[in-house]
Amino acid sequence: MDERRVMEIGVAVAVGHAGREDWMVARVEMLSVDQAKAVARECGIRESMASLSVYRTLLRHPQLAAAVNHLLTTLLFTGNKLDVRLRELLIMRIGWITGAKYEWTQHWHFAARVGLPPEDVLAVRDWRSSTRLGAADRAVLAAVDDTLGHGKISDSVWAECVRHVGSSEQMLEMVIAIGNWNMFAQLLRSLEIPLEEGVKGWPPDGKIPEGGDA
């Protein structure tokens, strides 16, 4: 199953949950699902994505939503060169370190659907002490920590990434992916974008990082 289909299944699951345990109100009022789908059609965004809370918020600014969506689609589907496992691990690390509940929760389910073992995903919480992660995993996670902690990847970590990640295209994509999902973590938290109705946050065990979204 390709990643685009995986994402569509994830959207269907997200919007199909019942209950209100994790529901909250965004700082910028979300469009209704029907409104978001109509705007999405006008600006070339897949209607299936418009059901997600983040798109229901961003689509209040269609040009901005289209630009953000283009980069996201490139990294996830149309132009991705970076290994899917490495991408999902770096996203989950960003979600954990930044305390972005929406990012962690959405990509926990996405990572499972593209075949990452849950134990490997959980290992990003304390990856330095984990025995489950390989050299490439650890290099990419170190790059995330360098970027979030110091604003750039150190020479030593860069050398490890070059050794284990791959081509120049993959290295470029790794850097852009770190920046993209850090941006998403910031906008998700600052806009207080809620999880889809009935979706429980911080799977699988509800553990919240220090300072993270409750």
N, C-alpha and C positions, 0 to 999 in steps of 0.2 A: 504494500500500500504506500503511495507516495505521500510526501509531507503535506501537500495541499489538502488531500483528502483527509488526512489525520486532523488537520486544523478544522476542517468543516465538521467532522464528527465531534470534535471538542466543543465547538460553538453550539451544536445541537444539544449536547449534554448540558452545557452551562445554562442555556436558556430554558431547559426542560425541567430543572429541579423545582421542587415545591418547598414551601417554608420560608421563614424570614429571619433565621438566626443571625446572619451576617449583614443584613441590609442596613445601609445608611444613606444619607443624602450627600450628593456631590456638591462642592462649592459653586460650580457652574451647573445650572440645571440641565439635565440630560434631555435630549429629544426623546420622544416616544419611539418605539421600535419602528413603527410605520413611517414616522417622519424621517428617522435616520436612514431607512432603506431608500426612501425617495431621494434624499440628498446624495446618498452613496451612488445611486444610479447616475445622477447628473455629473458627478465628478470622477466616475470610473473606478469606484471602489466596489468590491464584491459585496452583494447584499448580505451574504452569510456573515460577513464580518461586522456589518452594521448592527447586529443584535447585541454585540458586546458592549458593556458599559463604557469602556474607554472610547470606542468609536461613537457611541451615542453622545458623548461629551465633545470629542474633537470635531465632529461633523457640524457643530455650531459655527465653525470656521472652515468652510469647505476647501479653500485653497490650501490652508495649513494641513488639514486632514489628508488631502491628496498627496502632499509632499512627504509627510511622515509615512503614509502608507506605502509610497513608492520605495523608500529605503527599506522599510520592514519587509515588504514583499521580495525585494532583491535578496536580502539576507536570508530569508526563510525558504524561498521557493525558486525564483527565476535566475538568480546569479550566484547562488551559494557555492563556494569552493571549500570552505572550512568544514572539517568533519562534523557531522551532526552531533555526535557525542560531546565533542569539545565545546561546541556552541552551547548546548543545553547545560553543561556543567558550569560554564562561565556565567550564563544567565542566572542559574540558581544561586551561585555564589554572590552575584550582585544583589539579587533579591534578598538574600539572607543578611549580608553586611549592611545594606541600606535600610533594612526593615520594611521592605515593600511587600505587603501582604498580597496584593493583587498579582504582582509579578511572580512571586514564589508559587502562589496557588495555581495560576493558569499554566505555568511551565512545569509544575509537578505533573500535571495530567498530560501535557504535551510530551514530556520526556518519557513517560511510561508508554505512551502510544507509539513512539519511535524506537522503543526497545531498550531503554536504559534501565538496568536493575535498580529498584528503589534504594537498595543499600548503597549503591554508588552515588546516587543523587544526595542521599542524606549525609554522605561523607564530606560534602562540600562545607558543612557547618564547621568542621574542624579538620580540614584536609591534611594539614601537616602531620597529624598523628595517625592518619588512616593508613591501613595496609591494603585497601581495595583499589587504590588509584595508581595508574601507570605513569611513566615519565612524561608523556605528552599531557596527560590530565594535570599533573602537578605543575608543569611549566605554564600552562594557560591560567591556572588558578593563581599562581604567583604573579602573573601579568595583571590579572584583575586586582589583586591586593596592592600591587605597586601603583597602579593607576588611581585607585580609590584613595590610597593613603598618601601618595606623593605627587600625583598629577602626571606621572610618566612611568614608563617601564624602564627599569634599570638596565645597565649594560649586561650584567651577569644573567638576569632573567631573560633578556632579549636573546642572548646567545643560546640559552636552553630552549627557547621557543623555536629558534632557527633550526636547532639540532633535531627537534622532535615533532614540530608542527608541520613543516613542509615548505611549499613554494612561496615566492614573493606574493602571489595572489592570496594565498591562505593567510600569510602574515598580515597583509593589508586588511583582509576581512576580519581577522581577529581583533585588530585595533579598532576598526569601525564598529564591530559588534559590541565590544566593551563600552564604547562611547554611546552607542544607540540604546542599549538596555540600561545603562546608567541614567541616560536622559529619561527613559520611560519610568524608571524607578522614581525619579524626582517629580515628574509630572503627575504620576499616579498618586504620590503622597501629597504633593502640594495642592492638587485639585480635589483630593479626598474622593477619588473615584471608587465607588462601591463594587464589591463582587456582585456577580449576577445573583438574582434572587434565589435563596436557598443553597447557594454554594458555600461550603464551610471552609474557612481560611486556615492557612498553615498546615496543610496535610503533611504526613499522615497522622500526626500525633497532637496537633494543636500547639506545639512548642513555639514560642515567640522569641525572637532575638531581642537583646537588650535595646530598648528605644524603638522597637518595631511597632507597626500598626497593630492595635488590638483587634 
